[in-house]
Amino acid sequence: MRMTEKTIILEDRGRTAWITLNRPDALNSISPQLIDDLNEALDSLAGRRDFCALAITGAGRAFCAGADLKAARARVDGADPDEINTAFLDDLRRVLLRIEEFPAPVIAAVNGLALAGGLEMVLACDLVVAARSAKLGDAHANYGLVPGGGSSVRLPRKIGPTRAKQLIFTGDFLPAETLMDWGLVNEVVADDELGDAVQALAVRLRDGPTRAYGNARRLIRESLNTQLATQLENEGNSIVAMGATADFREGVTAFVEKRKPRFTGN
């Protein structure tokens, strides 16, 4: 089985389904079309029992650099940012929840930059295997924003609140090996070994008690996400409010103009 869409490539490799985010010229940034294509890919996998794991990776030199900020700028100019941001973020949160609740184990194969919404996609996966050159970060603060796709919920649960605050406040991009030490990444491998390492992990899962894995995933998820829906709503309200600020406009404009933003706190 192989399905190619504009922004997503879905394929079988043995008993592993692979989703490749396929916007390499835009560093696989998240657009409304990419969200639609992700949903379509997940729909096509629903109900299938002939694979043991789902792997998600990116084409080119990035896993996913977050939201498509150029598109965000175009949407904000002359439009109601509250309505637009709310619809986009609702769609993003829903597809990330679908990944988190997927019936088979989900492995993030982080091949390059995983920033902002890209980091949030990684956080929705069960296991993370990263290339040695990969860097991960929240990055929302670099554009005058707060997380909008789950980082304020999932990141502290993965690495603890103190380190989560460091990533969120600084906007830094940290090496995969550092984040393995922090507990966010399971394994770091040579860049040219990433695909093989993920496939080997999927084979190991295939040869294990897959039904038990599914139930264990459900139990772990339920134990962690008791208040997830409420917190996601709070997070969504916060990022919508931030999206109407001058600092957000300055952050996006600085990104497009390739300069350091000049935030004012407004």
Buried (B, 14 or more C-beta within 10 A) or exposed (E): EEEEBEBBBBEEEEBBBBBBBBBBEBBBBBBBBBBBBBBBBBEEBEEEEEBBBBBBBBBBEBBBBBBBBBBBBEBBEEEEBEEBBBEBBEBBBEBBBBBBEBBBBBBBBBBBBBBBBBBBBBBBBBBBBBBBBBBBBBBBBBBBBBBBBBBBBBBBEBBEEEBBEBBBEBBBBBBBEBBBEBEBBBBBBEEEEBBEBBBEBBBEBBEEEBEEBBEEBEEEEEEBBEEBEEBBEEBBEBBBBBBEBEBBBBBBBBBEEEEEBEBEEE
